[in-house]
Amino acid sequence: MVIRTLEELARFDAEKMQKIPVFNSPYLFYDLYTLLPGQMQKVHAHEGSDKIYLVLAGEVRVQVGEEQATLTSGQATRAPAGEPHGVWNAGEKPAVLLVVMAPRPS
């Protein structure tokens, strides 16, 4: 059995948002995203794969389709397959998200 401690994996980079693999398989990915204030993941879409954003720390703006919302610690949203989505840290503190996508995009 493999056990990971998310707090030990989290790291930040002043240049860009970090995508840190926690668990990956041919069927899904399970990553930490870390964003300093002002950092973002550009809006994009994945055909055939759903994505879940769960905020572990901080506050982020999330876009799914034409809708936008602010999520805080403990809140999650789903970007259905094919829907444009993205996330950015518009707050003043670092943000940490757990991001799961399945099936894993090819």
C-alpha positions as CSV (number, residue, x, y, z in Angstrom):
1,M,0.0,0.0,0.0
2,V,1.3,3.5,-0.9
3,I,0.4,6.3,1.5
4,R,1.1,9.9,0.7
5,T,0.9,12.9,3.1
6,L,-0.4,15.9,1.1
7,E,1.2,18.6,3.3
8,E,4.6,17.1,2.6
9,L,4.0,17.1,-1.2
10,A,2.8,20.6,-1.5
11,R,5.3,23.1,-2.9
12,F,4.9,26.5,-4.6
13,D,6.8,28.2,-7.4
14,A,6.8,31.9,-8.0
15,E,6.9,31.3,-11.8
16,K,3.7,29.2,-12.2
17,M,1.1,27.1,-10.7
18,Q,2.3,23.7,-9.7
19,K,0.7,20.3,-10.6
20,I,2.0,17.7,-8.2
21,P,1.1,14.1,-8.8
22,V,-0.2,12.2,-5.8
23,F,-1.6,9.1,-7.4
24,N,-1.7,8.4,-11.1
25,S,-2.9,5.4,-13.0
26,P,-4.1,4.6,-16.5
27,Y,-7.6,5.3,-15.3
28,L,-7.4,8.6,-13.4
29,F,-5.1,11.2,-12.0
30,Y,-5.1,12.6,-8.5
31,D,-3.0,15.8,-8.2
32,L,-2.3,18.7,-5.9
33,Y,-2.5,22.1,-7.6
34,T,-0.7,24.9,-5.7
35,L,-1.3,28.5,-6.7
36,L,0.3,31.6,-5.3
37,P,-1.8,34.8,-5.5
38,G,-2.3,35.8,-9.2
39,Q,-1.5,32.3,-10.6
40,M,-3.9,30.5,-12.8
41,Q,-4.7,27.5,-14.9
42,K,-6.0,28.7,-18.2
43,V,-9.5,27.8,-19.3
44,H,-9.4,24.6,-21.3
45,A,-11.6,21.4,-21.9
46,H,-11.1,17.7,-21.9
47,E,-13.4,15.6,-24.0
48,G,-14.4,12.4,-22.3
49,S,-13.0,13.2,-18.8
50,D,-14.6,14.8,-15.8
51,K,-12.5,16.9,-13.4
52,I,-13.1,17.6,-9.7
53,Y,-11.6,20.6,-8.0
54,L,-11.5,20.4,-4.1
55,V,-10.1,23.4,-2.2
56,L,-7.9,22.3,0.7
57,A,-6.5,25.7,1.6
58,G,-7.1,29.3,0.5
59,E,-9.6,30.7,-1.9
60,V,-9.9,30.4,-5.7
61,R,-12.1,31.5,-8.5
62,V,-13.3,28.6,-10.7
63,Q,-14.9,28.7,-14.1
64,V,-16.9,25.9,-15.5
65,G,-18.6,26.6,-18.8
66,E,-19.9,30.2,-18.6
67,E,-20.3,30.2,-14.8
68,Q,-17.8,31.4,-12.3
69,A,-17.7,31.0,-8.5
70,T,-15.4,31.5,-5.6
71,L,-14.5,28.3,-3.7
72,T,-13.0,28.2,-0.2
73,S,-11.5,25.4,1.9
74,G,-13.7,22.3,1.9
75,Q,-15.7,23.3,-1.2
76,A,-15.6,21.4,-4.5
77,T,-17.0,21.6,-8.0
78,R,-17.1,19.3,-11.0
79,A,-16.2,20.3,-14.6
80,P,-18.1,17.8,-16.8
81,A,-16.3,16.3,-19.8
82,G,-16.2,18.7,-22.7
83,E,-17.0,21.8,-20.5
84,P,-14.4,24.6,-20.6
85,H,-12.9,25.1,-17.1
86,G,-10.1,26.8,-15.3
87,V,-9.0,28.1,-11.9
88,W,-7.1,31.1,-10.5
89,N,-6.0,32.4,-7.2
90,A,-7.6,35.9,-6.9
91,G,-7.0,35.9,-3.2
92,E,-4.1,37.2,-1.0
93,K,-3.0,33.8,0.3
94,P,-1.6,30.7,-1.3
95,A,-4.2,28.1,-2.4
96,V,-4.0,24.3,-2.5
97,L,-6.4,22.1,-4.4
98,L,-6.9,18.4,-4.8
99,V,-7.8,17.7,-8.4
100,V,-9.1,14.4,-9.7
101,M,-9.8,13.6,-13.3
102,A,-11.3,10.4,-14.7
103,P,-11.0,8.7,-17.0
104,R,-7.4,9.9,-17.4
105,P,-7.1,11.9,-20.6
106,S,-5.0,10.5,-23.3
